[in-house]
Amino acid sequence: MVLLGVLIASFYIEILDLFWQGMHSPNMFLHRYAFIFSLIILIMACETLTRLDELEVWKICFVIGLLGIGFSATLAYGNYNYLKNFNSILTGLFVLAYLILLISRRCRWLSYKLFLPIVFIFMMAEAGVNGFLQVSGLQNEWNFASRTYYNQQAGLLQPLADKINKLTGDGLFRADNTNPDTANDGMKYGYNSISQFSSVRNSNSSALMKLLGFHTDDTFLNLRYPGNTLLMDSIFGVKYNINQNQPVKYDFNTISSKDNSSALTENQNALGLGFMVPGGYHDVTLSNDSDRYLSNQTKFVNALAKVKLNYFTQIYTSSEHTENKISGTTDYVTLANKTGQTGDVAVTYEITAPAQSQFYISIPNISYISNDQKNTTLTLSKVQPNGEVTPISGYSVSTDDTGTYFNLGYYEKATLLKLTLSFPGNSQVSFNPTSFWALNTQNYNAALAKIKTSTVNGVEDKNGATFTIDAKTSGDLFLTIPYDKGWSAKVDGKNAKIKKAQSGFMTISIPQGKHKVQLNFVPQGFVIGSICFISGIVLFIGYDFFIAF
């Protein structure tokens, strides 16, 4: 009863809840101890069945009465607003049925042989109804994809993922979907990606990625790839994009397509997951402000390449037009329908993309009036000298789980563009002021060329990786792999120290010349845990043997 009391209290008292999560923080309170609670209930039920004849009628009624008080209190206080009258009535009927069965058996009105199959039938019925209602409730709350949609997406994306793996082989590169199906497309379809949602994500690396413009939440468990820049693609080894309907990015060559709606593109400038920093890497100070992410990227890349270049230039619109009402301040803008006006709100810009630039629009902190429609549609066209408008692309972004820099394509020559932002299903939206940014591809190429001065090739190797290096000068091997105490390294067969870089990644000192670096990963605590596990089995067998004799 004490154990049950502690478990039940843990559902309501946060400090106990934290204890059952292994003191893990950030903590999502997933009630992992609920399985222990269920197991104890099952053990008690089995004990009751084996000692059924010892029970007295008043004890049965007393326990049923306590349960009734508990259920009634739950309904009275309204802690679980998803419990409807139907659920309460159904629960009451099952409790009444078990009460009648228990009393009937205790008073010998039912034989044991008849009692067991009847109880079994009721238990199966209860489990079936409960399971059905659980799944239906989850469907209503989370709106899971239909089987048809699941198969459609799998049929579209799995062949492209297979192609990525075939092209990559055992090389160390990443790939990502510009319009992801799920938060874990990489794990679902089997390729290395940046995007990942996991309660055991490396929070230090996610926090760093956030400062570099990738989307993540305050717990750092949900890291997303879409909505960032070409510069980060190459630095983090994103060699392949599954690109659905977006403009093709600079030096991303199309290598495979399917149904003209999804293309596999290859980044010609992608670095591997390890590259040399001549003279060694020194941390730079990155700003926490969301409007400084491009400045952070510039500082970071310049520190890696040992250069002082500017990559991003803000470009201003030549015109801005909307049929809707614009209000707000210089820091936060609201776009809404005018009185008597209906339909979706939208705004159109005309702007000139500079020559030899990868172009972006930033739309920070969008707030939608509709909770069911949180998408922004970007329709991009080229304005010809004669005024004719030629469509380039149109795509939709679910901006809840993306960065703020949306791809508007690469332009070899200065190009006048027309961009319409529309917000389907919304009569009002608010956002920080939009801004347009051009990535200078000449400076981008110059920085990457400096980083590529030393040759580094990496391949997967069991539970780690092997890098072959031809270092033109001494420096650090910079690894865009999350730092963890489970990593160990050897340089030319000798143990080497792994150092943190920017609190989230790793560096290893490398002298000039040709070298082989071997990385090996064994989770911290794995050895001690294995010893405890084996010792527990040995002790249990020994104890059982001792008791038997």
Secondary structure by P-SEA (a helix, b strand, c coil): caaaaaaaaaaccaaaaaaaacccccccccccaaaaaaaaaaaaaaaaaaacccccaaaaaaaaaaaaaaaaaaaaacccccccaaaaaaaaaaaaaaaaaaaaaaaccccaaaaaaaaaaaaaaaaaaaaaaaaaaaaaacccccaaaaaaaaaacaaaaaaaaaaaccbbbbbbbccccccccccccccccccccccccaaaaaaaaaaacccccccccccccccccaaaaaaacccccccccccccccccccccccccbbbbbcccccccccccccbbbbbbbbccccaaaaaaaaaaaaaaccccccbbbbbbccccccbbbbbcccbbbbbbccccccccbbbbbbbbccccccccccccccccccccbbbbbbbbbbccccbbbbccccccccccccccccccccccbbbbbbbbbbcccccccccbbbbbbccaaaaaaaaaaaacbbbbbbbccccbbbbbbccbbbbbcccccccccbbbbcccbbbbbbbcccccbbbbbccccbbbbbbbcccaaaaaaaaaaaaaaaaaaaaaaaac
